[in-house]
Structures are given as structure tokens and as C-alpha cells.
Amino acid sequence: MDGLALCPRFEKAVTILTKRWTSLIIFQLLSGSQRFSQMQEALPVSGRLLSERLKELEHEGIVIRTVIPETPVRIQYSLSDKGLALAPVIQEIQTWSSEWITKEEVE
């Protein structure tokens, strides 16, 4: 990687993905559309913080928020094409962590 200058786009991508819970939310949505309550149940994060991160990811164009006009109104979250494009990145991080991060390091 000699001679590579720090790219502002790369820096922005890392900033988005390293924000606490963001990568785990994306990982969770890789399995398909989910309601807020499903994600809150699956992730050890407060509702307030989950809501904040989902809004940020929606603003970045990574997550799509869909309102289903039923009674009561249902809201589904899914990954946009931009979000789905992160699948290989997330999978590579998962592969790397399985190989290089020990159980003792996470306990």
C-alpha cells in the first residue's frame, strides 16, 4: 500500500462503519427487512440509540425505512442497494474475526 494517499471517501466510509452499533445493524439487516422491535430484540442496544443509528443510516442512503399503512402502522427497515453492497465487506470482517479474534479476547 506504499504511495497510497488517505482518501476522504475511505475516511468517510470508515467513520460510518465504525460508529458504535452501525456495523451490527447492517449485519442484522443483511438477513432481510426487519421491524424496529425485531432489531431491538436481536441487538443489545437501547431503543433510543437504535433509532438514532437507523436515522443516520437512512440519511447516508444505506437503510430504507418503509411505512406500511396498516392499523397500527408498521415500519420496516431494509438495506438499500448501497447497504447491500456492504455485504462482502461485512462477511470479510466476520471471516477475519473468526480467524484472528480469540474467545478470550471478547469475554
N, C-alpha and C positions, 0 to 999 in steps of 0.2 A: 504494500500500500504506500510505498515511498512516492512522494511527489503529489499525493492527493491533498488538495486543499479542503478545509472544512466547508461543507456545502450548507448554506442556510436551509435548504429543503430537508436535508438529512437531520439537521439540528431540530427543525420543527417536528419532524416525524418522531424523533426520539423523545422530545418533550411531550408530545401527545401520548405516546405509548407507555411512558414511564410514570405518568401521573397515577397516583395510588388508585387501584381497583380498575383502571381503564382496560388494561390487557385482559384481566379476568372477565370483565363484562363482555368484551369482544369474543373471548374464548367461549363463554356461555352461549352467546348468540350464534356461534358457528353451527350449533346443533339445530337451529331454526328459530322462527319467530316465537317470542315469549311475552307473556304479560308481566307487568311490574312485580306482582306478587310471586310469580314463579322465580324470577331472578332474585328477589329478596330472600326467598326460602333457600335458594341454592348458594348464595354468596353471604359470607359473614360481614355484611356491611349495613350501616344504618339506612333507613328509608330516605332520609334527607340527603345523605351523600350519594346514594344510588341515583336519586332523582337529578342531582346536580351533575353527576358524570354523564348520565344519559342525555341531558340537555346540551352539554359540551360536545358529546359525540355527534349529536344531531346537528349542531351548529357547524361542526367540521365536515359534515356530509358523510359520516361513517355509519350512522344509525338512522333508520327511518322510523318515525312514530306514526302509527296508523290508528285513527279513531274509528271504531266500529259502532255505527249508530244503532245500538240496541238499548233496551232498558233493563238494567243500568248500562250506561255507555261503557264499552270495553276499549282498552288501549293496548295495542300490540307493538312490540319493538322488534325490529329485524335489521339485519345488516344491508346496507346499500351495496352496489357493485364495488364502490371504493372500500367498504368494510370487508366484503368477501375477498377482495384482492389481498387482504392481510392473512388469509388462511395459511399459505405456505410459510409465512414469517412466524406465525404463532406455532405452527406444527414443528418448525425447526427449533424454536426455543424449547418446546416440550421435549423433543428428541435430545437436544443438548443437555437439558436439565436432568433427564433420566440417566444420562451417561456420566455427567460430571458433578451433580449435586448429590451428596450422600443424605441418607435419612437422618443422621446425626446433625447435619447442618440445618435442618428445618425443624428440629424438635426443640 
